[in-house]
Amino acid sequence: MLNWLSANWASLVVGLALAAVIAAVILKMIRDKKQNKSACGCSCSGCPGADYCHRS
């Protein structure tokens, strides 16, 4: 087991870093959705999709 870990440590580090980034993005999206923030960053007054973004 220790031999396998020492042979693949770089792949494990990259995989864990990638998983952390993906988790952070998902958490940010969830927080933004709960706070009714727009995904596009512009105002919703003239947006044809405003009804879909901010359903109650």
N, C-alpha and C positions, 0 to 999 in steps of 0.2 A: 504494500500500500504506500509506504513512504517513497519507494522508488518511482511509483506512478505519479505521486504528487510533485516530486522534484523534477520529473521529466515534463510535466504539463503545467507548471506554475504560471507561466506567462499567459496561456490560454484561459486559465481559471481567473486570473486577475482581470483580463479584458472582458470576460463573460460577466463577472460580478459588477464591473463598472458599467457595462451596457445595461444590465438589469436594474441598477440603481438609477440610471438616467431615465429609463422607460418608466419606472415606478414614480419618479419625480414628475414627469410629464403627465401621467395619469392623475396623480393627486392634484396637480395644478388645474387640470381640466375639470375635475370634480368640484374643487373649491370655486372656480369661476362660474360653473353652472349653478351652484347653490347661491351665489351672490348676484345672479342674473346679469353677468357681464357678457357683452357681445363677443363673439369669436373673431369678428372682422376688425374690431377696433374703431369703427366709425359710428356715426349717430344712426339711430333706428328710425328717425322721423320720415325719411324718404326711402327706406329700404322695403322692397316688396316682400321680403322674407321675415319681416319683424314679427308677424303673427306666429311663425314657427319657432323662433328663437326664445320668445318670452311667454310661453304658455303658462297659465296658472293652474 
